[in-house]
Amino acid sequence: MEFTVLEESKNKLVFQLKGETHTFCNVLKEELYTVKGVKVATYRIDHPLIGIPTFMLETSGVEPRKALKEALKSLRKKAEEFKKEVKGL
Protein backbone atom coordinates (compact mmCIF):
# COMPACT_ATOMS: atom_id res chain seq x y z
CA MET A 1 0.00 0.00 0.00
CA GLU A 2 1.30 3.42 -0.97
CA PHE A 3 -0.04 6.46 0.93
CA THR A 4 0.00 9.77 -0.98
CA VAL A 5 -1.37 13.04 0.41
CA LEU A 6 -3.10 15.16 -2.23
CA GLU A 7 -4.49 17.92 0.01
CA GLU A 8 -4.13 18.71 3.70
CA SER A 9 -5.49 21.42 5.95
CA LYS A 10 -6.44 21.81 9.61
CA ASN A 11 -9.70 19.85 9.25
CA LYS A 12 -9.37 18.05 5.91
CA LEU A 13 -7.15 15.35 4.46
CA VAL A 14 -7.37 14.00 0.92
CA PHE A 15 -5.13 11.03 0.20
CA GLN A 16 -4.69 8.05 -2.10
CA LEU A 17 -4.07 4.42 -1.17
CA LYS A 18 -2.35 2.91 -4.19
CA GLY A 19 -2.60 -0.87 -4.23
CA GLU A 20 -5.84 -1.11 -2.24
CA THR A 21 -9.36 -2.10 -3.28
CA HIS A 22 -12.90 -1.64 -2.02
CA THR A 23 -12.30 -4.38 0.55
CA PHE A 24 -9.86 -2.42 2.69
CA CYS A 25 -11.31 0.99 1.82
CA ASN A 26 -14.80 0.10 3.06
CA VAL A 27 -13.41 -1.24 6.34
CA LEU A 28 -11.25 1.86 6.82
CA LYS A 29 -14.15 4.20 6.03
CA GLU A 30 -16.41 2.50 8.57
CA GLU A 31 -13.68 2.52 11.22
CA LEU A 32 -13.02 6.22 10.64
CA TYR A 33 -16.65 6.96 11.51
CA THR A 34 -16.09 5.42 14.95
CA VAL A 35 -13.41 8.01 15.73
CA LYS A 36 -14.74 10.98 17.70
CA GLY A 37 -14.58 14.18 15.65
CA VAL A 38 -14.81 12.60 12.20
CA LYS A 39 -17.51 14.37 10.20
CA VAL A 40 -16.93 12.94 6.71
CA ALA A 41 -15.04 9.83 5.65
CA THR A 42 -15.53 8.73 2.08
CA TYR A 43 -13.58 7.46 -0.89
CA ARG A 44 -13.91 6.93 -4.60
CA ILE A 45 -12.27 4.75 -7.20
CA ASP A 46 -12.55 6.38 -10.62
CA HIS A 47 -11.97 3.21 -12.66
CA PRO A 48 -12.85 -0.25 -11.30
CA LEU A 49 -9.84 -1.99 -12.82
CA ILE A 50 -7.03 0.54 -12.74
CA GLY A 51 -8.28 3.26 -10.39
CA ILE A 52 -6.52 4.31 -7.23
CA PRO A 53 -8.74 4.86 -4.17
CA THR A 54 -8.93 8.52 -3.17
CA PHE A 55 -10.12 9.25 0.37
CA MET A 56 -11.55 12.47 1.75
CA LEU A 57 -11.54 12.87 5.52
CA GLU A 58 -13.05 15.89 7.28
CA THR A 59 -12.90 16.36 11.04
CA SER A 60 -13.93 18.73 13.79
CA GLY A 61 -11.92 19.01 16.99
CA VAL A 62 -9.33 16.41 15.97
CA GLU A 63 -6.54 16.53 13.41
CA PRO A 64 -7.31 14.38 10.35
CA ARG A 65 -3.98 12.51 10.53
CA LYS A 66 -4.56 11.74 14.19
CA ALA A 67 -8.04 10.39 13.40
CA LEU A 68 -6.60 8.25 10.60
CA LYS A 69 -3.90 6.84 12.87
CA GLU A 70 -6.47 6.05 15.55
CA ALA A 71 -8.68 4.20 13.05
CA LEU A 72 -5.73 2.23 11.67
CA LYS A 73 -4.59 1.30 15.19
CA SER A 74 -8.09 0.03 15.98
CA LEU A 75 -8.22 -1.99 12.74
CA ARG A 76 -4.84 -3.56 13.52
CA LYS A 77 -6.12 -4.60 16.95
CA LYS A 78 -9.31 -6.08 15.48
CA ALA A 79 -7.30 -7.98 12.85
CA GLU A 80 -5.07 -9.48 15.55
CA GLU A 81 -8.10 -10.53 17.59
CA PHE A 82 -9.66 -12.11 14.50
CA LYS A 83 -6.40 -13.93 13.73
CA LYS A 84 -6.33 -15.40 17.25
CA GLU A 85 -9.96 -16.54 16.93
CA VAL A 86 -9.30 -18.25 13.61
CA LYS A 87 -6.23 -20.03 14.96
CA GLY A 88 -8.36 -21.35 17.82
CA LEU A 89 -10.78 -23.13 15.46
N, CA, C and O atoms as CSV, one atom per row, in Angstrom:
chain,resi,resn,atom,element,x,y,z
A,1,MET,N,N,0.846,-1.169,0.000
A,1,MET,CA,C,0.000,0.000,0.000
A,1,MET,C,C,0.896,1.237,0.000
A,1,MET,O,O,1.847,1.339,0.775
A,2,GLU,N,N,0.570,2.160,-0.879
A,2,GLU,CA,C,1.305,3.417,-0.965
A,2,GLU,C,C,0.371,4.568,-0.583
A,2,GLU,O,O,-0.691,4.729,-1.184
A,3,PHE,N,N,0.756,5.358,0.400
A,3,PHE,CA,C,-0.041,6.459,0.927
A,3,PHE,C,C,0.491,7.765,0.349
A,3,PHE,O,O,1.658,8.109,0.539
A,4,THR,N,N,-0.387,8.502,-0.370
A,4,THR,CA,C,0.001,9.772,-0.977
A,4,THR,C,C,-0.999,10.852,-0.582
A,4,THR,O,O,-2.198,10.713,-0.824
A,5,VAL,N,N,-0.510,11.918,0.021
A,5,VAL,CA,C,-1.371,13.036,0.409
A,5,VAL,C,C,-1.540,13.961,-0.791
A,5,VAL,O,O,-0.560,14.394,-1.397
A,6,LEU,N,N,-2.797,14.259,-1.129
A,6,LEU,CA,C,-3.104,15.165,-2.226
A,6,LEU,C,C,-3.447,16.566,-1.731
A,6,LEU,O,O,-3.154,17.560,-2.394
A,7,GLU,N,N,-4.073,16.630,-0.556
A,7,GLU,CA,C,-4.486,17.915,0.013
A,7,GLU,C,C,-4.554,17.755,1.526
A,7,GLU,O,O,-5.018,16.736,2.036
A,8,GLU,N,N,-4.084,18.779,2.235
A,8,GLU,CA,C,-4.130,18.710,3.695
A,8,GLU,C,C,-4.338,20.102,4.273
A,8,GLU,O,O,-3.681,21.065,3.877
A,9,SER,N,N,-5.262,20.185,5.212
A,9,SER,CA,C,-5.492,21.423,5.950
A,9,SER,C,C,-5.802,21.053,7.392
A,9,SER,O,O,-5.690,19.890,7.777
A,10,LYS,N,N,-6.188,22.031,8.180
A,10,LYS,CA,C,-6.440,21.805,9.606
A,10,LYS,C,C,-7.521,20.756,9.845
A,10,LYS,O,O,-7.402,19.950,10.768
A,11,ASN,N,N,-8.572,20.753,9.029
A,11,ASN,CA,C,-9.698,19.854,9.246
A,11,ASN,C,C,-9.986,18.931,8.067
A,11,ASN,O,O,-11.028,18.275,8.043
A,12,LYS,N,N,-9.093,18.868,7.098
A,12,LYS,CA,C,-9.365,18.047,5.909
A,12,LYS,C,C,-8.090,17.372,5.428
A,12,LYS,O,O,-7.009,17.961,5.422
A,13,LEU,N,N,-8.255,16.115,5.027
A,13,LEU,CA,C,-7.152,15.350,4.464
A,13,LEU,C,C,-7.674,14.571,3.272
A,13,LEU,O,O,-8.637,13.813,3.388
A,14,VAL,N,N,-7.034,14.763,2.123
A,14,VAL,CA,C,-7.366,14.004,0.923
A,14,VAL,C,C,-6.122,13.200,0.569
A,14,VAL,O,O,-5.037,13.757,0.404
A,15,PHE,N,N,-6.291,11.886,0.454
A,15,PHE,CA,C,-5.134,11.026,0.200
A,15,PHE,C,C,-5.518,9.844,-0.671
A,15,PHE,O,O,-6.691,9.494,-0.796
A,16,GLN,N,N,-4.498,9.235,-1.272
A,16,GLN,CA,C,-4.693,8.049,-2.097
A,16,GLN,C,C,-4.032,6.850,-1.431
A,16,GLN,O,O,-3.029,6.978,-0.729
A,17,LEU,N,N,-4.621,5.681,-1.669
A,17,LEU,CA,C,-4.071,4.419,-1.170
A,17,LEU,C,C,-3.823,3.500,-2.361
A,17,LEU,O,O,-4.633,2.625,-2.666
A,18,LYS,N,N,-2.703,3.708,-3.018
A,18,LYS,CA,C,-2.354,2.907,-4.193
A,18,LYS,C,C,-2.136,1.457,-3.777
A,18,LYS,O,O,-1.427,1.174,-2.812
A,19,GLY,N,N,-2.755,0.549,-4.517
A,19,GLY,CA,C,-2.605,-0.872,-4.234
A,19,GLY,C,C,-3.742,-1.450,-3.418
A,19,GLY,O,O,-3.748,-2.648,-3.132
A,20,GLU,N,N,-4.710,-0.622,-3.035
A,20,GLU,CA,C,-5.842,-1.110,-2.244
A,20,GLU,C,C,-7.112,-1.173,-3.084
A,20,GLU,O,O,-7.199,-0.572,-4.155
A,21,THR,N,N,-8.092,-1.910,-2.579
A,21,THR,CA,C,-9.358,-2.102,-3.285
A,21,THR,C,C,-10.510,-1.711,-2.353
A,21,THR,O,O,-10.296,-1.220,-1.245
A,22,HIS,N,N,-11.724,-1.940,-2.829
A,22,HIS,CA,C,-12.903,-1.645,-2.021
A,22,HIS,C,C,-12.890,-2.397,-0.694
A,22,HIS,O,O,-13.420,-1.898,0.299
A,23,THR,N,N,-12.304,-3.568,-0.658
A,23,THR,CA,C,-12.303,-4.378,0.555
A,23,THR,C,C,-11.721,-3.610,1.728
A,23,THR,O,O,-12.391,-3.434,2.746
A,24,PHE,N,N,-10.501,-3.157,1.603
A,24,PHE,CA,C,-9.861,-2.418,2.690
A,24,PHE,C,C,-10.470,-1.034,2.853
A,24,PHE,O,O,-10.651,-0.567,3.977
A,25,CYS,N,N,-10.787,-0.377,1.750
A,25,CYS,CA,C,-11.310,0.991,1.823
A,25,CYS,C,C,-12.635,1.064,2.562
A,25,CYS,O,O,-12.851,1.991,3.342
A,26,ASN,N,N,-13.526,0.109,2.336
A,26,ASN,CA,C,-14.804,0.100,3.060
A,26,ASN,C,C,-14.597,-0.093,4.555
A,26,ASN,O,O,-15.248,0.565,5.365
A,27,VAL,N,N,-13.695,-0.990,4.919
A,27,VAL,CA,C,-13.408,-1.237,6.337
A,27,VAL,C,C,-12.813,0.016,6.978
A,27,VAL,O,O,-13.203,0.399,8.081
A,28,LEU,N,N,-11.876,0.647,6.289
A,28,LEU,CA,C,-11.253,1.860,6.825
A,28,LEU,C,C,-12.280,2.978,6.961
A,28,LEU,O,O,-12.295,3.682,7.972
A,29,LYS,N,N,-13.129,3.150,5.969
A,29,LYS,CA,C,-14.152,4.196,6.026
A,29,LYS,C,C,-15.062,4.001,7.237
A,29,LYS,O,O,-15.332,4.950,7.973
A,30,GLU,N,N,-15.531,2.775,7.442
A,30,GLU,CA,C,-16.408,2.500,8.574
A,30,GLU,C,C,-15.698,2.715,9.906
A,30,GLU,O,O,-16.297,3.220,10.855
A,31,GLU,N,N,-14.441,2.339,9.979
A,31,GLU,CA,C,-13.676,2.524,11.223
A,31,GLU,C,C,-13.431,4.005,11.493
A,31,GLU,O,O,-13.441,4.428,12.649
A,32,LEU,N,N,-13.214,4.787,10.462
A,32,LEU,CA,C,-13.024,6.224,10.640
A,32,LEU,C,C,-14.246,6.865,11.288
A,32,LEU,O,O,-14.114,7.778,12.103
A,33,TYR,N,N,-15.432,6.388,10.927
A,33,TYR,CA,C,-16.649,6.959,11.510
A,33,TYR,C,C,-16.801,6.643,12.999
A,33,TYR,O,O,-17.628,7.260,13.670
A,34,THR,N,N,-16.032,5.707,13.523
A,34,THR,CA,C,-16.092,5.417,14.955
A,34,THR,C,C,-15.188,6.356,15.760
A,34,THR,O,O,-15.272,6.405,16.988
A,35,VAL,N,N,-14.327,7.095,15.066
A,35,VAL,CA,C,-13.406,8.013,15.734
A,35,VAL,C,C,-14.136,9.327,16.034
A,35,VAL,O,O,-14.737,9.935,15.149
A,36,LYS,N,N,-14.070,9.745,17.289
A,36,LYS,CA,C,-14.735,10.979,17.698
A,36,LYS,C,C,-14.142,12.173,16.941
A,36,LYS,O,O,-12.924,12.335,16.873
A,37,GLY,N,N,-15.018,12.999,16.378
A,37,GLY,CA,C,-14.583,14.181,15.652
A,37,GLY,C,C,-14.579,14.023,14.146
A,37,GLY,O,O,-14.400,15.009,13.430
A,38,VAL,N,N,-14.772,12.811,13.643
A,38,VAL,CA,C,-14.806,12.600,12.197
A,38,VAL,C,C,-16.197,12.968,11.699
A,38,VAL,O,O,-17.199,12.400,12.135
A,39,LYS,N,N,-16.241,13.926,10.780
A,39,LYS,CA,C,-17.513,14.373,10.202
A,39,LYS,C,C,-17.794,13.669,8.873
A,39,LYS,O,O,-18.917,13.231,8.625
A,40,VAL,N,N,-16.772,13.562,8.022
A,40,VAL,CA,C,-16.925,12.943,6.709
A,40,VAL,C,C,-15.750,12.007,6.468
A,40,VAL,O,O,-14.593,12.381,6.658
A,41,ALA,N,N,-16.058,10.798,6.051
A,41,ALA,CA,C,-15.042,9.833,5.651
A,41,ALA,C,C,-15.605,9.104,4.440
A,41,ALA,O,O,-16.550,8.323,4.558
A,42,THR,N,N,-15.033,9.358,3.300
A,42,THR,CA,C,-15.525,8.735,2.079
A,42,THR,C,C,-14.365,8.510,1.121
A,42,THR,O,O,-13.281,9.067,1.293
A,43,TYR,N,N,-14.608,7.695,0.123
A,43,TYR,CA,C,-13.581,7.459,-0.887
A,43,TYR,C,C,-14.246,7.196,-2.225
A,43,TYR,O,O,-15.448,6.941,-2.305
A,44,ARG,N,N,-13.442,7.264,-3.268
A,44,ARG,CA,C,-13.914,6.931,-4.603
A,44,ARG,C,C,-12.789,6.237,-5.360
A,44,ARG,O,O,-11.605,6.462,-5.109
A,45,ILE,N,N,-13.199,5.395,-6.284
A,45,ILE,CA,C,-12.265,4.750,-7.205
A,45,ILE,C,C,-12.796,5.067,-8.596
A,45,ILE,O,O,-13.853,4.575,-8.991
A,46,ASP,N,N,-12.062,5.887,-9.336
A,46,ASP,CA,C,-12.552,6.378,-10.620
A,46,ASP,C,C,-12.724,5.291,-11.673
A,46,ASP,O,O,-13.652,5.362,-12.479
A,47,HIS,N,N,-11.864,4.299,-11.686
A,47,HIS,CA,C,-11.975,3.210,-12.655
A,47,HIS,C,C,-11.880,1.892,-11.903
A,47,HIS,O,O,-10.939,1.697,-11.134
A,48,PRO,N,N,-12.827,0.983,-12.103
A,48,PRO,CA,C,-12.853,-0.246,-11.297
A,48,PRO,C,C,-11.650,-1.166,-11.475
A,48,PRO,O,O,-11.346,-1.950,-10.576
A,49,LEU,N,N,-10.965,-1.093,-12.598
A,49,LEU,CA,C,-9.837,-1.992,-12.820
A,49,LEU,C,C,-8.480,-1.355,-12.549
A,49,LEU,O,O,-7.567,-2.014,-12.052
A,50,ILE,N,N,-8.351,-0.081,-12.872
A,50,ILE,CA,C,-7.029,0.544,-12.737
A,50,ILE,C,C,-7.035,1.769,-11.832
A,50,ILE,O,O,-6.012,2.439,-11.688
A,51,GLY,N,N,-8.180,2.068,-11.223
A,51,GLY,CA,C,-8.283,3.258,-10.387
A,51,GLY,C,C,-7.574,3.117,-9.055
A,51,GLY,O,O,-7.407,2.018,-8.526
A,52,ILE,N,N,-7.168,4.241,-8.536
A,52,ILE,CA,C,-6.523,4.307,-7.230
A,52,ILE,C,C,-7.526,4.934,-6.255
A,52,ILE,O,O,-8.054,6.009,-6.535
A,53,PRO,N,N,-7.796,4.294,-5.131
A,53,PRO,CA,C,-8.741,4.856,-4.166
A,53,PRO,C,C,-8.276,6.225,-3.655
A,53,PRO,O,O,-7.125,6.390,-3.251
A,54,THR,N,N,-9.179,7.188,-3.681
A,54,THR,CA,C,-8.925,8.525,-3.166
A,54,THR,C,C,-9.889,8.781,-2.019
A,54,THR,O,O,-11.106,8.779,-2.205
A,55,PHE,N,N,-9.336,9.000,-0.835
A,55,PHE,CA,C,-10.123,9.247,0.370
A,55,PHE,C,C,-10.246,10.739,0.639
A,55,PHE,O,O,-9.344,11.516,0.328
A,56,MET,N,N,-11.378,11.127,1.222
A,56,MET,CA,C,-11.546,12.474,1.750
A,56,MET,C,C,-11.994,12.313,3.202
A,56,MET,O,O,-12.978,11.632,3.492
A,57,LEU,N,N,-11.264,12.941,4.090
A,57,LEU,CA,C,-11.536,12.866,5.522
A,57,LEU,C,C,-11.672,14.282,6.066
A,57,LEU,O,O,-10.748,15.088,5.952
A,58,GLU,N,N,-12.823,14.584,6.657
A,58,GLU,CA,C,-13.053,15.887,7.283
A,58,GLU,C,C,-13.354,15.663,8.754
A,58,GLU,O,O,-14.097,14.753,9.123
A,59,THR,N,N,-12.759,16.517,9.592
A,59,THR,CA,C,-12.904,16.358,11.038
A,59,THR,C,C,-13.274,17.677,11.702
A,59,THR,O,O,-13.228,18.746,11.094
A,60,SER,N,N,-13.636,17.561,12.954
A,60,SER,CA,C,-13.925,18.728,13.786
A,60,SER,C,C,-13.408,18.422,15.185
A,60,SER,O,O,-13.874,17.485,15.833
A,61,GLY,N,N,-12.450,19.209,15.645
A,61,GLY,CA,C,-11.917,19.008,16.991
A,61,GLY,C,C,-10.809,17.981,17.085
A,61,GLY,O,O,-10.288,17.743,18.175
A,62,VAL,N,N,-10.438,17.373,15.990
A,62,VAL,CA,C,-9.333,16.413,15.966
A,62,VAL,C,C,-8.615,16.565,14.626
A,62,VAL,O,O,-9.250,16.796,13.597
A,63,GLU,N,N,-7.304,16.436,14.647
A,63,GLU,CA,C,-6.535,16.528,13.411
A,63,GLU,C,C,-6.826,15.308,12.544
A,63,GLU,O,O,-6.903,14.195,13.063
A,64,PRO,N,N,-6.990,15.492,11.237
A,64,PRO,CA,C,-7.308,14.375,10.354
A,64,PRO,C,C,-6.279,13.233,10.416
A,64,PRO,O,O,-6.655,12.060,10.421
A,65,ARG,N,N,-5.005,13.571,10.463
A,65,ARG,CA,C,-3.977,12.511,10.528
A,65,ARG,C,C,-4.096,11.719,11.825
A,65,ARG,O,O,-3.909,10.503,11.840
A,66,LYS,N,N,-4.406,12.412,12.903
A,66,LYS,CA,C,-4.564,11.739,14.188
A,66,LYS,C,C,-5.760,10.792,14.149
A,66,LYS,O,O,-5.685,9.674,14.660
A,67,ALA,N,N,-6.856,11.233,13.549
A,67,ALA,CA,C,-8.043,10.389,13.405
A,67,ALA,C,C,-7.729,9.162,12.554
A,67,ALA,O,O,-8.158,8.054,12.876
A,68,LEU,N,N,-6.984,9.359,11.475
A,68,LEU,CA,C,-6.604,8.247,10.599
A,68,LEU,C,C,-5.737,7.247,11.357
A,68,LEU,O,O,-5.957,6.040,11.262
A,69,LYS,N,N,-4.769,7.732,12.097
A,69,LYS,CA,C,-3.899,6.839,12.873
A,69,LYS,C,C,-4.693,6.057,13.912
A,69,LYS,O,O,-4.442,4.871,14.129
A,70,GLU,N,N,-5.639,6.714,14.547
A,70,GLU,CA,C,-6.469,6.045,15.549
A,70,GLU,C,C,-7.305,4.929,14.912
A,70,GLU,O,O,-7.422,3.839,15.472
A,71,ALA,N,N,-7.877,5.205,13.750
A,71,ALA,CA,C,-8.678,4.200,13.049
A,71,ALA,C,C,-7.809,3.020,12.617
A,71,ALA,O,O,-8.218,1.867,12.754
A,72,LEU,N,N,-6.627,3.298,12.102
A,72,LEU,CA,C,-5.731,2.226,11.674
A,72,LEU,C,C,-5.263,1.383,12.854
A,72,LEU,O,O,-5.148,0.162,12.740
A,73,LYS,N,N,-4.994,2.026,13.980
A,73,LYS,CA,C,-4.593,1.299,15.186
A,73,LYS,C,C,-5.714,0.358,15.632
A,73,LYS,O,O,-5.462,-0.788,16.006
A,74,SER,N,N,-6.940,0.847,15.588
A,74,SER,CA,C,-8.091,0.030,15.976
A,74,SER,C,C,-8.273,-1.147,15.019
A,74,SER,O,O,-8.570,-2.261,15.450
A,75,LEU,N,N,-8.096,-0.901,13.730
A,75,LEU,CA,C,-8.215,-1.990,12.740
A,75,LEU,C,C,-7.141,-3.054,12.958
A,75,LEU,O,O,-7.409,-4.250,12.849
A,76,ARG,N,N,-5.933,-2.609,13.266
A,76,ARG,CA,C,-4.844,-3.560,13.523
A,76,ARG,C,C,-5.191,-4.454,14.715
A,76,ARG,O,O,-4.965,-5.664,14.679
A,77,LYS,N,N,-5.740,-3.849,15.767
A,77,LYS,CA,C,-6.119,-4.605,16.955
A,77,LYS,C,C,-7.222,-5.611,16.626
A,77,LYS,O,O,-7.163,-6.762,17.057
A,78,LYS,N,N,-8.218,-5.181,15.870
A,78,LYS,CA,C,-9.309,-6.077,15.481
A,78,LYS,C,C,-8.805,-7.218,14.609
A,78,LYS,O,O,-9.271,-8.350,14.742
A,79,ALA,N,N,-7.858,-6.934,13.718
A,79,ALA,CA,C,-7.296,-7.975,12.854
A,79,ALA,C,C,-6.532,-9.008,13.682
A,79,ALA,O,O,-6.617,-10.206,13.410
A,80,GLU,N,N,-5.793,-8.554,14.683
A,80,GLU,CA,C,-5.066,-9.481,15.551
A,80,GLU,C,C,-6.022,-10.358,16.356
A,80,GLU,O,O,-5.784,-11.555,16.520
A,81,GLU,N,N,-7.097,-9.761,16.854
A,81,GLU,CA,C,-8.099,-10.531,17.589
A,81,GLU,C,C,-8.750,-11.580,16.685
A,81,GLU,O,O,-8.969,-12.719,17.098
A,82,PHE,N,N,-9.053,-11.188,15.463
A,82,PHE,CA,C,-9.656,-12.108,14.496
A,82,PHE,C,C,-8.692,-13.261,14.180
A,82,PHE,O,O,-9.100,-14.419,14.087
A,83,LYS,N,N,-7.425,-12.924,14.019
A,83,LYS,CA,C,-6.396,-13.934,13.726
A,83,LYS,C,C,-6.316,-14.961,14.850
A,83,LYS,O,O,-6.201,-16.158,14.587
A,84,LYS,N,N,-6.375,-14.502,16.101
A,84,LYS,CA,C,-6.326,-15.405,17.249
A,84,LYS,C,C,-7.554,-16.309,17.268
A,84,LYS,O,O,-7.438,-17.500,17.557
A,85,GLU,N,N,-8.726,-15.758,16.963
A,85,GLU,CA,C,-9.959,-16.538,16.929
A,85,GLU,C,C,-9.911,-17.625,15.864
A,85,GLU,O,O,-10.349,-18.752,16.095
A,86,VAL,N,N,-9.378,-17.283,14.705
A,86,VAL,CA,C,-9.301,-18.249,13.606
A,86,VAL,C,C,-8.327,-19.363,13.946
A,86,VAL,O,O,-8.586,-20.528,13.646
A,87,LYS,N,N,-7.208,-19.016,14.570
A,87,LYS,CA,C,-6.231,-20.032,14.958
A,87,LYS,C,C,-6.817,-21.012,15.980
A,87,LYS,O,O,-6.425,-22.177,16.032
A,88,GLY,N,N,-7.756,-20.523,16.785
A,88,GLY,CA,C,-8.362,-21.353,17.815
A,88,GLY,C,C,-9.402,-22.339,17.301
A,88,GLY,O,O,-9.873,-23.193,18.052
A,89,LEU,N,N,-9.764,-22.226,16.029
A,89,LEU,CA,C,-10.781,-23.131,15.463
A,89,LEU,C,C,-10.222,-24.498,15.164
A,89,LEU,O,O,-10.948,-25.370,14.686
